[in-house]
Amino acid sequence: MRPTIFLRTASVLTLVHAALHTVGGVFGKPVPGPAEQVVAAMKSNHFLLMGNVRTYWDFYFGFGLALTCFMTMEAVAFWLLGSLAASESARLRPLICVFALGYLVLAVNSYVFFFAGPVITEILIALCLVLAFAFAKAPLPDESRAPAVSEVK
């Protein structure tokens, strides 16, 4: 198997995760009842912060959009890493490992504070990255290759 396949799969899963987070989380409507009251309270309590008037809703909404931006950037980065993996897979291993560990930690965070949907998606993304890491090996040296003219001294 080639790491490109796993990196591209991680890219698509991350983009889907970003889209669902945006639609359901950032722009989702609270259910009537206590959730609606909490959102109303978050929007109605204003405070001064570093010269700006903000609400807890501003922070909630802003951090939600920031997470969408980061996940979208990661999806693009995974796609680009998939292209690089064709020729530079061994050199990409540390970067792939960082993202894999990050998604495993994010899955634990989602398990503790959220619900099964993001946990499953983040575990699948981490699994794709772990598999990309595992299959990203140094190319075997081709000892039968004749040196190029520029390599001969």
C-alpha positions as CSV (number, residue, x, y, z in Angstrom):
1,M,0.0,0.0,0.0
2,R,1.1,3.5,-0.6
3,P,1.0,6.3,2.0
4,T,-0.6,8.6,-0.6
5,I,-3.9,6.7,-0.4
6,F,-4.1,7.0,3.4
7,L,-3.1,10.7,3.3
8,R,-5.8,11.4,0.7
9,T,-8.4,9.5,2.7
10,A,-7.4,11.4,5.8
11,S,-7.8,14.6,3.8
12,V,-11.4,13.7,2.7
13,L,-12.4,12.6,6.2
14,T,-11.0,15.8,7.7
15,L,-12.8,18.0,5.1
16,V,-16.1,16.1,5.9
17,H,-15.4,16.6,9.6
18,A,-14.9,20.3,9.1
19,A,-18.1,20.6,7.1
20,L,-20.2,18.7,9.6
21,H,-18.7,20.7,12.5
22,T,-19.6,23.9,10.7
23,V,-23.2,22.9,9.8
24,G,-24.0,21.1,13.0
25,G,-21.8,22.9,15.6
26,V,-21.1,26.4,14.6
27,F,-24.3,27.2,12.7
28,G,-26.6,24.6,14.3
29,K,-29.6,25.8,16.2
30,P,-30.0,24.8,19.8
31,V,-32.9,22.6,20.7
32,P,-35.8,24.3,22.4
33,G,-35.7,24.3,26.2
34,P,-32.6,24.5,28.4
35,A,-30.1,24.6,25.5
36,E,-31.9,27.6,24.0
37,Q,-31.8,29.4,27.4
38,V,-28.1,28.7,27.7
39,V,-27.4,30.2,24.3
40,A,-29.5,33.2,25.1
41,A,-27.6,33.7,28.4
42,M,-24.3,33.4,26.5
43,K,-25.4,36.1,24.0
44,S,-26.8,38.5,26.6
45,N,-23.9,38.8,29.1
46,H,-21.5,41.4,27.8
47,F,-18.1,42.2,29.3
48,L,-15.1,44.3,28.4
49,L,-12.0,42.5,27.3
50,M,-8.9,44.2,26.1
51,G,-10.9,47.3,25.0
52,N,-13.6,45.3,23.2
53,V,-17.1,44.4,24.4
54,R,-17.6,40.6,24.0
55,T,-20.0,37.9,25.1
56,Y,-19.4,34.2,25.9
57,W,-21.3,33.5,22.6
58,D,-18.7,35.5,20.7
59,F,-16.0,33.2,22.1
60,Y,-18.0,30.0,21.5
61,F,-18.9,31.0,17.9
62,G,-15.4,32.4,17.2
63,F,-13.6,29.3,18.4
64,G,-16.0,27.1,16.5
65,L,-15.2,28.9,13.3
66,A,-11.5,28.8,14.1
67,L,-11.7,25.0,14.5
68,T,-13.4,24.8,11.1
69,C,-10.6,26.9,9.5
70,F,-7.9,24.7,11.0
71,M,-9.6,21.5,10.0
72,T,-10.0,22.8,6.4
73,M,-6.3,23.8,6.3
74,E,-5.4,20.3,7.6
75,A,-7.5,18.7,4.9
76,V,-5.6,20.7,2.3
77,A,-2.2,19.9,4.0
78,F,-3.0,16.1,4.0
79,W,-3.9,16.2,0.3
80,L,-0.6,18.0,-0.4
81,L,1.4,15.6,1.8
82,G,-0.2,12.8,-0.2
83,S,1.3,14.3,-3.4
84,L,4.7,14.6,-1.7
85,A,4.5,11.1,-0.3
86,A,5.1,9.6,-3.8
87,S,8.7,10.7,-3.7
88,E,9.5,11.9,-0.1
89,S,7.5,9.5,2.1
90,A,10.3,8.7,4.5
91,R,11.0,12.4,5.1
92,L,7.3,13.0,5.8
93,R,7.1,10.4,8.6
94,P,7.8,12.9,11.5
95,L,5.1,15.3,10.3
96,I,2.6,12.5,9.7
97,C,3.4,11.2,13.2
98,V,2.7,14.6,14.7
99,F,-0.7,14.9,13.0
100,A,-1.6,11.3,14.0
101,L,-0.8,11.9,17.6
102,G,-2.7,15.2,17.5
103,Y,-5.8,13.5,16.2
104,L,-5.6,10.7,18.8
105,V,-5.5,13.4,21.5
106,L,-8.3,15.2,19.8
107,A,-10.4,12.0,19.8
108,V,-9.8,11.7,23.6
109,N,-10.8,15.3,24.1
110,S,-14.0,14.7,22.0
111,Y,-14.8,11.6,24.0
112,V,-14.6,13.5,27.3
113,F,-16.4,16.7,26.2
114,F,-18.5,15.9,23.2
115,F,-20.1,12.8,21.6
116,A,-19.5,9.8,19.4
117,G,-19.6,11.4,16.0
118,P,-16.4,13.4,16.2
119,V,-14.7,10.7,18.2
120,I,-15.3,8.1,15.4
121,T,-14.2,10.6,12.7
122,E,-11.0,11.6,14.5
123,I,-10.1,8.0,15.2
124,L,-10.6,7.2,11.5
125,I,-8.4,10.1,10.6
126,A,-5.7,9.1,13.1
127,L,-5.9,5.5,11.8
128,C,-5.3,6.7,8.2
129,L,-2.4,8.8,9.4
130,V,-0.9,5.9,11.3
131,L,-1.2,3.7,8.3
132,A,0.4,6.4,6.1
133,F,3.2,6.6,8.6
134,A,3.7,2.8,8.6
135,F,3.8,2.6,4.8
136,A,6.0,5.7,4.4
137,K,9.3,3.9,4.1
138,A,12.6,5.0,2.6
139,P,12.9,3.9,-1.0
140,L,15.2,0.9,-1.6
141,P,18.5,2.0,-3.0
142,D,18.8,1.0,-6.7
143,E,22.3,-0.2,-6.8
144,S,22.0,-1.3,-10.4
145,R,21.4,2.3,-11.5
146,A,24.3,3.7,-13.5
147,P,25.5,7.1,-12.3
148,A,24.2,10.1,-14.3
149,V,26.8,12.2,-16.3
150,S,26.6,15.0,-13.7
151,E,27.4,12.5,-10.9
152,V,30.6,11.3,-12.5
153,K,33.7,13.3,-11.5
